[in-house]
Amino acid sequence: MHDESLRLACVEAIRNDRDLFRISQIMPTIVMSNALSSRPREKAPRPMPRSDRSFYASGKAFGRFGIRAFAPQLMPAPHSHGHIEFNWLTQGSMDYAFDGGRVSVEAGQLVAFWAGIPHQTVGLRCTAEARQLNIYLPMDAFLEMPQLGRLTETLMGGGVIQLSPECGGLDMLERWYADYRSGNSLRADLVRTEIGTMFRRAAITGWETLLPAWLEKTGARTRTATPVRYVVRMVRHIVENIADPLSSADIARVVGLHPNYAADVFSRVMHISIQKFVLRIRLIRARSLLFDSNLTVANVAFQAGFSSQSQFYEHFRRAYGMTPNQLRRDTIS
């Protein structure tokens, strides 16, 4: 009798183990099927090694690309960072303070602004069940996007804009979020390319201004308008003439300032020196040309404004941890 009881107990244990195994097989599918709106805040999986991680980790002037989904929350203090930031709220509304300006953002609106302007979430309404999705596009990558015209001036001048529904909605944002969380660097690069296309559409079809750029507004913000206006003009000159020699004196001359004062204003607004900014834009331009053209490495260096191929190789290897040829080969493979 004792042996029969032991046998039945063993059979039941085996059956339970099989059930647990089957559950363990279907659980990942169940977890992955959760929609963005109901998913709790999670950390993204460890990403594949990227050549630009150290490039974007050297300071607050430029941040790495990223996407977050989280429960909306008030911010205890203003902060700033080196991105063009997008915000999307699934329910309710929130209030933002931008260094003297205030903006209310409703659910279902895709809002963009330069996060180098100190900003803070100061009010939330009906967001208990809401999710917020933020996209962080490195500011230098944004500046490298061609043919955005006044859109670039508006965002870099401190404006806050709302993109029209035809530029994209929740389905697009969820797809971008899935691409980013895949940990696949090429999928993340594809998202950045699609963001550029979205901005290009907005530059053609227009956008709604929620907060005017400092360049366009007088009154309470006039005190900080002049330094920002100078910096926007310097940045635009650098981006449009990146293939040419660019000294600090040449850049200061564009805005009619003494070189030392221009350098101080630029550093205070951009959190980086003029020459380091020029170098970063040249490296961004070179990386883009390596991906999107069949130019030789020597021609890439010339088009990006480097004075010699050896100088280009030295800066590129220091920034990305590999040579231009290695980056192009690894991307193609």
N, C-alpha and C positions, 0 to 999 in steps of 0.2 A: 504493500500500500504506500509505503514511504517512497519507493522508487517511482511509482506511477505519478505521485504528486510532484516529484522533482522533474519528471519528464514533461508534465504539463506546464510547469513554471518556465522551463527552458523554451518550450514552443512559444509561449506568450511573450517572452523576452525577445525572441527572434522576430516575431511579428511586429512588436513595438519598434525595434530597431529599423525594420524595413519601412515602417510608416514615417519614422523620423527622417530616414534617408530621402524618401520621396518628397517630404515637406522641404528638406534642405535644397532639393533640386528646383522646386518651383518658387521658393522665396525670392531669389534675385529678380525673377520676372515680375512678381507682385510689386516689389520695391520700385523697379524701374518704370512701372506703369503709372506711378503717382504723377498727377499733373503739377505744373509749377505752382498753381494757386494753393495746393494743399500740402506741398512738400515742406517739411520743417527745415530750418536753416541747417545747412551741412557745409562741411569743408570740401572744396574741390579735391579730386584725387590728385596724387602726386603727378605733376605734369612730366611729359617726356622732356629730356634735356633740351634746352633752347640756347641758341648761340647768343641771344640778346639779354639773358637774365642779368648778368653782371653789368651789361651796358646800361640797363635801367635801374640798377640798384645803387648807383653812385651818389645820388642826391635827390632832393625834392623837386628840382626843376622839371624833370621828366619822370613820369611813372610808367611802370609796365602795363601792358594791356590786361584788362580783367573784366569779369562780369560777376555780379553778386545778386542773389535773391534772398530777401530777409523780411522779417516783420518790421514795419515802419517804426521808427523810434525818434524821440527828441534828442537833439545834440546838446551836451552841456556847455559847449563853447564853439565859436567859429573855428574853422580850419581851412587850409588850402593845400593843394597838391598839383602836380604837373600833368593834368589831364584835361581833355574836353570830356565832360561828364554828361551822360544821359540818365534821366530818371523816368520811370513809369510806375504808376500806382494802379493796382487792380480794383480797389474800392476806396471810397471816401475822398479826402483831400488833405493837403498839407501846406503849411506856410513856410517859406524860406526867407531868410534875411541875407542880403548881399551888400555888405559894407555901406549901409545907408539906404539901400533900396529893399523893398519887400515884394514878394511874389507869392500868389496862391496857385497851387497846382492841383487840378482835378484829376480823378481817376480816368484812365484811358487816354491821357495826353502824353506824348513823347516830347520831353523838354530837354534842351541842351544848353550848356553854359561852360565857360572857361573856369575850371576849378582852381586856377591860380588866384582868383578873387576870393577873399575870405567869405565863407558861406556857412549857414547854420540852419537846421530844421528847428523851427521855434513853435510850431503849432500842428496838431493832428486832429482830424474830425472824422468819426465813423470809420476808423481803420482797425477795429478790433480783430476782424477776420481778413484783413487786407494783406497783400504781399507787395513789396517794393522791389523793382529790378533796376539795378544801376549798371551802366556800362562805362568803363574807364578807358578812353582812347588816349594814348600818349600824345601830348601836345605837339611834339616835333613831327610825329607821323601825320597829324592833322595839317600842319603847316606845309607838308610836302604834297598834299592833295592838290591837284591842279584845277584851275578854272572855277574857283569858288567865289571869287570877286568879293562883293560886299558882305557875303556871309562870313568870310574870314575876318573882315574888319569889325563886324558886329560882335562876334564872339570874343575876339581878342580885345575889343574895346570895353568889355564888361557887360555886354548885352545878354539877356536871357531870351531864348526863342522857343516856340512850340512848332514842331514839324506837322505838316498836314497829314491826315489819315492815309492819303495815297502814297506817302513815303514809307509807310510800314505800320504794322499793328502787333497785337499780342502773338499771333502765330509766328511772325518773323522773329520776334524777340525770344520766344521759346526755342526756336530752332537754333538761334545764335547761342543761347545758353547751353543747349545740349552739345553743340560743337565745341564750346569752350571747356565744358566739363569732361569731354571725351579724353582730354589730356593729349590729344594729337595736335602738334604744333602747326601742321599744314591746315587743319580745319580751322584753327584759330586765325591763321593768316587769311583764310578765305573770308572769315567774318569781317576782318578789317577791310578787305577789298570791297565787300558788300556795303560796309558803312560809308566808304568813299563814294560808291555809286548812289547811296541814299542822299548824301550831302550834295552831290552833283545835281540830283533831281530837285532837291530843295532850292538850290541856287537858281534853277531855271523856273520852277513853278512858284516860288515864294514861300514865305513862312510868316507866322504871327509873332510879333514882338511883345513879350510879356514885360520886359524891362529894357528901356533904351540903352544903347551903348553910351559910355561916358563921352565919346566923341560928339554925340548928338544932343546931349542934355546939359542944361544949365541949372543953377540953383544949388541945392544942398550938397551935390557931389562935385561942384566946381573945384573944390580944394585939391582933389586927387585927379582931376581930369587931365591937367597938363602933362604930368609925368607919364601917364598911361598913353596919351596921344603920341608923345615922343617915342615911346617904346614900340607902339604899334607900327609907326612909320619906319623905325629902324628894323624891326622884324621883317616887314614887308620888303624893304630894300635888300636885306640879306637873302631872303628866300628867292627873290626875283633875279638876283645877281650872283648866286652861289658859285657859278663856274668861273667868276672873275676874282682877281686878288681883292681881298677885303681887309683893310686895316681898321683899327678902332678909330683913327683920325678920319678916314674916309666915311665911315658910318656916322660919326658925329656930325660931319659936315652936311649930311643930308638933312638933318633937323636943325642946323644952325647953332649947335651947342659946342662949348669947349669940350675937348675929348675927355678930360678927367670927369667933368660933370655928367656928360653923356654916359660914361662907363658906370658912374655911381648910380644914376637913375635906372639904367638897364639892370644892374645887379640887384637893386632893391625890389624892382617889380618882378623880374624873371627868376631870381634866386640862382643866377649863374652869370659868369662874366661874359662879355661880348665874344671874346675869342673862343671860349669853350662852347658857346652856343653855335658859332659858325662851324666849328669842328663837328659838333653833333649833327647839324643839318647836312653837312657834306657826307658824313658817314651814312645817314639815312638815305640821301640821294644815291650814293654808291650802292647800297644794299638793294634799293629799288631797281636800279639799272641792272644789277647782276641777275635779279629774278625775272625782269620783264623785257630784257633786250638780249641781242646776240653780240653786243659790243665786246671787243677784247678787254681784258683787264686794264690794259694801258689806256684805252679810250674811256673806260669807266672812270678811272682816276682823273683824267683830263676833264670830263664832263661834270664831275663832282667838285672841281676846283682845286685839286691837290697839285702842288707845284712839281712833284716828282713821283715816279712810281714807287721808289723806295720809301718815301715819306708816307704814301698811301698804305703800303703793306704794313709799315710799323704801326700806324694808328689803327688800321683795321684789325690786325691781330690782337692788339691790346684791348680793343673794344669788344670783339666777338669771340676771341679765343681760338681763331682759326684764320687761315688765309682766304682771300677772295675766291680763289679756285676751289678750295675745300668747301666753302659755303655753297657755291653754285653746284658742285658735284653732289653734295649731300642732299640738297633740295631736289635736284632732278631724280636722284635715286629713291 
